[in-house]
Amino acid sequence: MTAQASHKAPPPGFALRPTRGKFSIHNGPSYLAEADGDIRSGMWVLDRHCNGHGFMHGGMICAFADSALAWAVWLATGRSSVTIKLTMEFMDIVQEGTWLEAHPEVKGIDGELVHVMCTLVKPGGALVARADAVFRCLRRKSR
């Protein structure tokens, strides 16, 4: 994929996610759904996200899922958080140049612990992976 392709616009309904540090800058860009109540995240799979086989590296899939889950926690609690458990199940490969979406859902909040899950899907709804996680909210509210 060319540098120009890395700046391809996201599908309608998504806006560029503000960067959150060096890791996000290097591994982005990623996008967030714009509509209220829509907590999807999305990204274009670039060559730097791929393994030696030419498809998205499993570690990058984990990082993208983790980011999408943290965003869902932020929207549900208004608090920054840290991942304390992340379990992934992989179902399909993702080729370079593919748009990938994460569809997170907050399953429950138990004090400072937030239980979340998400599915990662390709266009047309093909399931790529599922993530199940627990996040611990930080004591300080961020908003």
Disulfide bonds with the S-S distance in Angstrom:
none
